[in-house]
């Protein structure tokens, strides 16, 4: 059955800085920060969390239903999704705005600085999650603030279990709002930085958060990920990539694998093992939607 993926469709302008950000920024001068990075490499890619997660899930052999909004420049993206076998049934097109845009600079240590223009994503709340017999589960990934709040309540009302994966959108919400997301969700997925912020704002440790959902996943980059279930933590070891090319979209590739496994009733540990394999493969490929997964697709 397909997974309903609430989030953004965006164009990613990806730039590579051959130095290190840390060598260009003087901590004592942060109050008058004025820096410029020479980026000899630049490319434009299809991105956005909904598109990236849907791509990963589809590459694994799953079915994806991205729920997202594009602007008047988004027709090529819609055609791209259809060409990849991804349904655009829940993709809304708006004529009076641009599609969301992300400008991403990556340094030689794979640190990233991102500027994001939400564009049509700001109207994502116009789309509604409704009960449907062929939708088994869903995910709330970074999206418009109102959309994330509404879709969480709509998932719950429709009795569709979902993963809360706030990503870069986490700072938009208060502690009470984040606690409410956790109450509604079946699973929570965050990286280690977001996990600390989630704990600080809700006043709940990772152990305590995991006792309010079926499972909590905390990704640790090159160190693998933590799986928290009923207050207990298990470490899923990392998979070493063949080469380090571009970290953009690795988290979304990982989450596509989570949805693939959860839809099939796998344990969260097994889902994360596949997620680590997918993420390690994605990082060896530039862009978010240029890799293939036939060689690791589960039978």
Secondary structure as GFF3:
##gff-version 3
##sequence-region A 1 299
A	DSSP	beta_strand	2	6	.	.	.	ID=ss1
A	DSSP	beta_strand	10	16	.	.	.	ID=ss2
A	DSSP	alpha_helix	21	24	.	.	.	ID=ss3
A	DSSP	three_ten_helix	27	32	.	.	.	ID=ss4
A	DSSP	beta_strand	41	47	.	.	.	ID=ss5
A	DSSP	alpha_helix	49	59	.	.	.	ID=ss6
A	DSSP	beta_strand	64	70	.	.	.	ID=ss7
A	DSSP	alpha_helix	75	83	.	.	.	ID=ss8
A	DSSP	beta_strand	91	93	.	.	.	ID=ss9
A	DSSP	beta_strand	100	106	.	.	.	ID=ss10
A	DSSP	beta_strand	112	117	.	.	.	ID=ss11
A	DSSP	three_ten_helix	119	126	.	.	.	ID=ss12
A	DSSP	beta_strand	135	140	.	.	.	ID=ss13
A	DSSP	alpha_helix	145	157	.	.	.	ID=ss14
A	DSSP	beta_strand	161	164	.	.	.	ID=ss15
A	DSSP	three_ten_helix	167	172	.	.	.	ID=ss16
A	DSSP	alpha_helix	175	184	.	.	.	ID=ss17
A	DSSP	beta_strand	187	191	.	.	.	ID=ss18
A	DSSP	alpha_helix	192	202	.	.	.	ID=ss19
A	DSSP	alpha_helix	206	210	.	.	.	ID=ss20
A	DSSP	beta_strand	215	219	.	.	.	ID=ss21
A	DSSP	three_ten_helix	221	223	.	.	.	ID=ss22
A	DSSP	beta_strand	225	229	.	.	.	ID=ss23
A	DSSP	beta_strand	232	236	.	.	.	ID=ss24
A	DSSP	alpha_helix	250	263	.	.	.	ID=ss25
A	DSSP	alpha_helix	268	282	.	.	.	ID=ss26
A	DSSP	three_ten_helix	294	296	.	.	.	ID=ss27
###
